[in-house]
Amino acid sequence: MAVDYATLKAGGFMRQKQKNTFSLRLRVVGGTVTVEQLQTIAAVAKKYGHDYVHLTSRQGVEIPFIQLEDIEAVKAELAEGGVQPGVCGPRVRTVTACQGGKCCPSGCIDALDIATELDRRYFGRQLPHKFKFGVTGCQNNCLKAEENDLGVKGGMAVSWVKEECILCGVCEKACRQGAITIEDGEIRLNADQCNHCGRCVTACPTGAWHGKSGFLVSFGGTFGNSIQKGTELLPLIEDEETLWRVADTAIDYFAEHANPGERFAKTLERLGWEDFTAKIEEAYHG
């Protein structure tokens, strides 16, 4: 009986060099796995694999050395513990994320929450080539958002309230961009230099700096054989509804205009950025 390797790969079973042996990629969102899932993965790796798992560079978990005849049993036992296979090939891949504001003092957004919604909306969608999302909580950029086809970085729209300020200068020292200065008893914010990191908000001892969380989005990043930094085309996005409109527009554009086997960055390079930028700006403005 012929083996449908393409279908197996689409379902996360990647062929190994050993005959009829596969490394199973699992569906992991934002690098987060529950204890129950961990126990299930460990049990399956022990029973059907070689008693270990591999942690991928994109926060994934793979179980190597799954035999062809065990595939259905492996899928069934994983499902009992709430574990799903991942995907490979020309589809939306695992969404990566840092812990963001839920745990990290620097986090401007709940990165896992955004990654979970991205996964719900797009995971496994068939496209001309693979498409990767990455979410990072702040300008520290632990998840390297710009290496993804679409990257989301947490930021803050900041404002200063004079009546609450004691002019201590802490914000000026905290700002790594040199965007904040004290002149004639006033705080000056150079908006062109501000990168929305929110350090002034977290550093201020009196709460004189206020911040509203938002999203900085980059497009067309890649890493691997071809390395390209994604490009930010929009101001800080201040609400999720706009973020989803922008993400929908970007992935739909890729689906419609990319050639088979062509990454998003190459599509934009081939067609030019003008039309895509116009559509993204339209989505941003609603």
C-alpha positions in Angstrom: 0.0 0.0 0.0 1.4 3.4 -1.0 2.2 5.8 1.7 0.8 9.4 1.3 3.8 11.3 2.5 2.4 14.7 1.5 -0.7 14.2 3.7 1.4 13.0 6.6 3.7 16.0 6.3 0.7 18.3 6.2 -0.4 16.8 9.5 3.0 17.3 11.2 4.7 14.0 10.5 8.0 14.8 8.9 10.0 12.0 7.2 13.3 11.0 8.9 16.3 9.6 7.2 15.3 6.2 8.6 12.8 4.3 6.5 9.1 4.6 7.5 10.1 6.7 10.5 8.8 10.2 11.3 9.4 13.1 13.6 6.0 14.4 14.7 5.7 18.2 15.1 3.1 19.2 17.7 0.8 22.2 17.8 2.2 24.6 20.4 0.9 28.2 20.7 3.3 30.8 22.1 5.6 28.3 23.6 3.1 27.4 26.2 2.3 23.7 27.1 0.1 22.6 30.1 1.3 20.1 32.6 -1.3 17.6 31.3 0.0 18.1 27.8 3.6 17.6 29.0 2.7 14.4 30.7 0.9 13.1 27.6 3.8 14.1 25.3 6.3 12.4 27.6 4.2 9.2 27.7 3.9 9.0 23.9 7.6 9.7 23.4 8.4 6.9 25.8 6.0 4.4 24.3 6.4 5.1 20.6 9.6 7.2 20.3 13.1 7.0 21.7 12.2 8.4 25.1 13.0 12.1 24.4 11.5 15.1 22.6 13.1 17.9 20.6 12.4 21.6 21.3 12.5 23.5 18.0 13.8 27.0 17.4 10.2 28.2 17.0 9.1 27.0 20.4 7.7 23.8 19.0 7.9 20.3 20.4 8.7 17.3 18.2 8.6 13.6 19.0 11.2 11.8 16.8 11.3 8.1 15.8 7.6 7.5 15.3 7.0 4.4 13.2 4.6 4.4 10.3 2.5 1.7 11.8 2.1 3.6 15.1 0.9 6.9 13.6 -2.9 6.4 14.2 -2.3 5.2 17.8 0.0 8.1 18.5 -2.6 10.6 17.2 -5.3 9.0 19.4 -3.2 8.9 22.6 -2.1 12.5 22.1 -5.7 13.7 21.6 -6.7 12.1 24.9 -4.3 14.5 26.6 -5.3 17.6 24.7 -2.3 17.5 22.3 -2.7 18.1 18.6 -0.3 17.5 15.7 1.2 20.6 14.1 1.5 21.3 10.4 4.3 21.6 7.8 4.4 22.7 4.2 2.7 25.7 2.6 0.5 26.7 5.6 0.3 29.0 8.5 2.8 27.6 11.0 3.2 27.6 14.8 2.7 31.1 16.3 5.5 32.1 18.6 5.3 34.4 21.5 7.1 35.6 24.7 5.3 35.7 28.0 4.6 39.4 27.5 2.9 41.6 30.1 1.3 38.7 31.9 4.6 37.9 33.6 7.3 40.2 32.3 7.8 43.7 33.8 8.7 45.1 30.4 5.7 43.6 28.6 3.4 46.1 27.0 0.9 43.5 25.8 -0.3 40.0 26.7 1.7 38.3 23.9 0.2 34.8 24.6 -3.3 36.1 24.3 -2.5 37.7 20.9 -0.7 34.5 19.8 -3.7 32.4 20.8 -6.1 34.5 18.7 -3.7 34.5 15.7 -3.5 30.7 16.0 -7.3 30.4 16.2 -7.8 32.6 13.2 -5.1 31.3 10.9 -3.3 28.1 12.0 -3.0 25.6 9.2 -4.5 27.8 6.5 -3.4 26.6 3.1 -1.2 29.2 1.3 1.2 29.4 -1.6 4.1 29.0 0.9 4.6 28.8 4.6 3.6 31.8 6.6 4.9 32.6 10.1 3.5 34.9 12.9 5.6 36.0 15.9 4.5 38.1 18.9 6.9 39.9 21.2 5.8 41.9 24.2 8.0 45.0 24.0 11.0 46.6 22.3 13.4 44.1 23.9 12.1 41.9 21.1 12.9 38.6 22.6 10.9 36.8 19.9 12.5 38.7 17.1 9.2 39.8 15.6 10.8 41.2 12.4 12.0 37.7 11.4 8.4 36.7 10.7 6.2 37.1 7.7 4.0 39.1 10.0 5.4 40.2 13.4 3.6 41.9 16.2 5.5 43.9 18.9 4.0 45.4 22.0 4.2 49.1 22.5 2.7 52.0 24.3 1.2 55.3 23.3 2.5 57.6 26.1 1.4 60.9 27.4 2.6 63.2 30.2 0.4 64.8 32.8 2.1 68.0 34.1 0.1 68.2 37.4 1.3 64.8 38.5 5.0 65.4 37.7 7.8 66.4 40.1 10.4 66.9 37.4 12.7 64.3 39.0 14.3 63.4 35.7 13.8 59.7 36.0 11.9 59.4 32.7 14.6 61.3 30.9 17.3 58.9 32.1 15.0 55.9 31.4 14.4 56.8 27.8 17.0 55.0 25.6 15.9 56.9 22.5 16.7 60.3 23.9 13.1 61.3 23.1 12.4 62.9 26.5 14.0 66.1 27.7 13.3 68.6 30.5 13.3 72.2 29.3 12.2 75.2 31.3 10.2 73.2 33.9 8.4 71.2 31.2 8.8 67.7 29.9 9.3 67.5 26.1 8.6 64.4 24.1 10.0 64.1 20.7 7.4 61.9 19.0 9.7 61.1 16.0 12.3 59.6 18.3 9.8 57.7 20.6 9.8 54.0 19.9 6.8 53.3 22.2 8.8 51.2 24.6 6.8 52.4 27.6 9.9 52.7 29.9 8.9 56.2 30.9 5.6 54.9 32.2 7.1 52.1 34.2 9.9 54.3 35.5 7.9 57.3 36.7 7.6 57.3 40.5 4.5 59.5 40.5 2.5 58.1 37.6 2.9 61.3 35.6 3.4 59.2 32.5 0.3 57.4 31.2 0.5 54.6 28.7 -2.0 52.8 26.4 -0.9 49.4 25.1 -0.8 48.9 21.4 0.8 46.9 18.6 3.7 47.6 16.1 3.3 45.4 13.1 6.1 44.4 10.6 5.6 42.7 7.2 7.8 40.5 5.0 10.4 39.2 7.5 12.3 35.9 6.9 15.0 33.8 8.5 16.8 30.8 7.2 18.3 30.5 3.7 17.3 34.1 3.1 17.3 36.6 5.9 15.3 39.8 5.7 14.0 42.2 8.3 10.3 42.9 8.2 9.1 46.4 7.5 6.9 48.5 9.7 4.4 50.4 7.6 1.9 51.8 10.2 1.8 53.9 13.3 1.2 52.1 16.7 -2.1 50.2 16.4 -4.1 50.9 19.6 -6.9 48.3 19.4 -7.3 44.6 18.6 -10.0 45.2 16.0 -7.7 47.1 13.9 -4.9 44.6 14.4 -7.1 41.8 13.1 -8.2 43.9 10.0 -4.5 44.5 9.2 -3.6 40.8 9.7 -6.5 39.7 7.6 -5.5 42.1 4.8 -1.9 41.0 4.8 -2.5 37.2 4.7 -5.3 37.6 2.1 -2.9 39.7 -0.1 -0.3 36.9 0.2 -2.9 34.2 -0.6 -4.1 36.1 -3.7 -0.8 37.4 -5.2 2.0 35.0 -4.2 3.3 32.4 -6.7 3.5 28.8 -5.5 6.6 28.4 -3.4 7.2 32.1 -2.9 7.5 33.6 0.5 5.7 36.8 1.4 8.9 38.9 1.3 9.6 37.7 -2.3 6.0 38.5 -3.3 6.3 42.1 -2.0 9.7 42.4 -3.7 8.4 41.2 -7.0 5.2 43.3 -7.0 6.5 46.3 -5.2 5.2 47.7 -1.9 3.0 50.4 -3.2 -0.2 48.5 -3.7 0.2 46.4 -0.6 1.0 49.5 1.5 -2.2 51.2 0.3 -4.3 48.2 1.2 -2.7 48.0 4.7 -3.3 51.7 5.3 -6.9 51.3 4.3 -7.3 48.4 6.7 -5.6 50.5 9.4 -8.1 53.4 8.9 -11.0 51.0 8.8 
